[in-house]
Amino acid sequence: MKSFLFKGTRFAAFSVLSLLFLTCHLFGGETITVDGTTYTNAEMVEISPDGPAYKTEAGDMVILPWTELSEAQLSTIKVKYPDAISNAMYDAYYIKGFVFHVSDDGHIIRISVEDGEERMEYKNGAIAPSSGLVLIKDIPTSVPQGEGAEIEIFAHKRKTYTFNIGIAVQEIPYLTVARPMWGMEQEWINTDGKKMYARLVAVKDGKGLFEKAGNRFVYELDKLDADAQTRAKEIAEKLKGFPMQ
């Protein structure tokens, strides 16, 4: 009997400890330091273009820069917020609204927020404007596109667009679903004149990490011709400060 009671007590204690551990693991926050200030029990709630957004115990929102992320934090983002790094890197916008006007240049979307809806300034690494108009050049045909159709989509900013609404002219963001050219596969020529088509995803110590059809390989940048080296340097500047996808 004593042995049975001992085992039962030990099992109960183990269950309580397990429950406490699980509760802390699921709901407990992290200790982070941003701009020299340390926050305890901070909770990652979204991803901004500059890094993960944390809600502090005081209810404030702080951004932890990409360059200061730990491997564990980065792994959490990749699982919980897919495409966040890509969205941040390639100047993505999260657009939710309805088609206001269809023109030869694309679809004018009026961003709208429903009554009672809480929307942050960013979503999954993208900027999330809460009002205004944008033009999207290439909405996929699988998405409803007639005037009044509801739209929820991620698109990348290219430039601004002059929209003449008859009584006024307005400059609005010009977006495309496709990534910018520097973030896509492109032609690279080496000093021997040989060509390859690939996407440059990282640069370190004079070497580039390229991706072709999902396969990645390393290539020394000084083996590229002058034009390719210039483009590689420009892309390296754009990639600076972001973790590798």
Secondary structure by P-SEA (a helix, b strand, c coil): caaaaaaaaaaaaaaaaaaaaaaaaacbbbbbbccccccccccccccccccbbbbccccbbbbbccccccaaaaaaaaacccaaaaaaaaccccccccccccccccbbbbbbbccccccccccccbbbbcbbbbbbccccccccccccbbbbbbbbbcbbbbbbcccbbbbbbbbbccccccccbbbbbccccbbbbbbbcccccccccccccccccccccccccaaaaaaaaaaaaaacccccc
